[in-house]
Amino acid sequence: MNCQTIQYSVTDGIARLTLNRPERLNSFNGEMHAEVRTALARVAGDGARVLVLAGAGRGFCAGQDLGDRQVAPGGARADLGESIERNYKPLILTLKSLPMPVIAAVNGVAAGAGASLALACDIVIAARSASFIQAFCRLGLVPDSGATWFLPRLVGNARALGLAMLGERLGAAEAAQWGLIWRCVEDADFPVAVDRLAAELAAAPTRGIVRTREAILGSWQQSLAGQLDIERDLQRELGYTADYAEGVAAFIEKRAPRFTGR
């Protein structure tokens, strides 16, 4: 890909999509949305078994670039609802439906829609210096890009309301304590930790990992009996996969499994 606002590569089953507007804290404009869409549309076909979403420079993503003509107040295309429908809604839904696990590697500030972008990923790992800010209230807006769905499910209503209504900065260590993210690591250890996590997931039984995501996300709409039925059906499906056969063989032979994602 010949990109101006992102970096994209796939090596050894690991796809890396890095938002690359560091001078704007990797905030989104129209061009970045288009390039991210293109990358996500091809990532499965490029043979990736895990996607790492990161930000260049000192930030992860500051959300929407408010200087972008599409959302600037008074501009010809300042309909924020239109921007969400056209850009952010498909972005979040695509991340949640990729046929591979998605890691958010949060190296710095994740604000507004940038925080939502991180929370839309399956596993969020953050450097200790990183932070999460629900900045919408400072603009007279409601949290978007899935934030009102993610926050109460991750940290409960009380903390979700506090974060959304006050817009206070939440450091990575506290975010991990609250259960907003998976893990906070020291800044010096962050690159190695991200690489290790990506390699682990790239070698995992991909289909089973994706079905696990689907089962957990869908459980909010199910009764216990309904969820037990879903687990039964998924186990029935996965029991016929090559990865299950390999996992059992490796267990019996007391060796490390060699999963292929099939």
Buried (B, 14 or more C-beta within 10 A) or exposed (E): EEBEBBBBBBEEBBBBBBBBBBEBBBBBBBBBBBBBBBBBEBBBEEEBBBBBBBBBBEBBBBBBBEEBEBBEEEEEBEEBEEBBEBBBBBBBEBBBEBEBBBBBBBBBBBBBBBBBBBBBBBBBBBBBBBBBBBBBBEBEEEBBBBBBBBBBEBBEEEBBEBBBEEBEBBBBBBBBEBEBBBEBBEBEEBBEBBBEBBBEBBBBBBBBBBBBBEBEEEBEEEEEEEBEEBEEEBEEEBEEBEBBEBBEEBEEEEEEBEBBBE
